[in-house]
């Protein structure tokens, strides 16, 4: 048998072997079905979470509503990180604040609950929707890590924070540590010390540090719902910052 014939014979044997294996796996039915059979729910979830399949067929389900605070507790935990809600396990509405979901990693400031409850109630009455709180009170350590991440990514924090003197002092600690070649942990310690001193003096780089702010996730809201929410918030004399064009769309609410 010539070399060309040997190659053709080998190819034919491979095709035959594949056909036999496919027939065995499908019970002998080699006809195209037109559509894949539906997967059992547990199997579908397992396949969706498998690296081999998720890279090829990403889920169309919306990602959980996250924010910087979730990342700080999971990428660089300064406390015991909490479990992220899964895609098919929505957060239960708060018993204390009807029509409002509070992500499990959020420290909810007590003093903002009454006003937030009124805002959530009116939003539900006008739109039928619910609010989701994605961020609450932060510690100096958490604030330092968030600002560290922003500066490492090239963000100009002087354009992000209104308290420019406080921002400059924190940026200076970051730049000094980087110039000295200090490890990340040491730089974070220095930034945290600066923020802690500022808090002790009543100078807050973020309202999240003094339990006077929350973030409301905007993912999934229509343009009309977002406009309605802003109108309601302002009517309740709460300052609102529209950050719906950021990586994690949300509204920042600063309570007086």
Order of alpha helices (4+ residues) and beta strands (2+ residues): alpha-alpha-alpha-alpha-beta-alpha-beta-alpha-alpha-alpha-beta-alpha-beta-beta
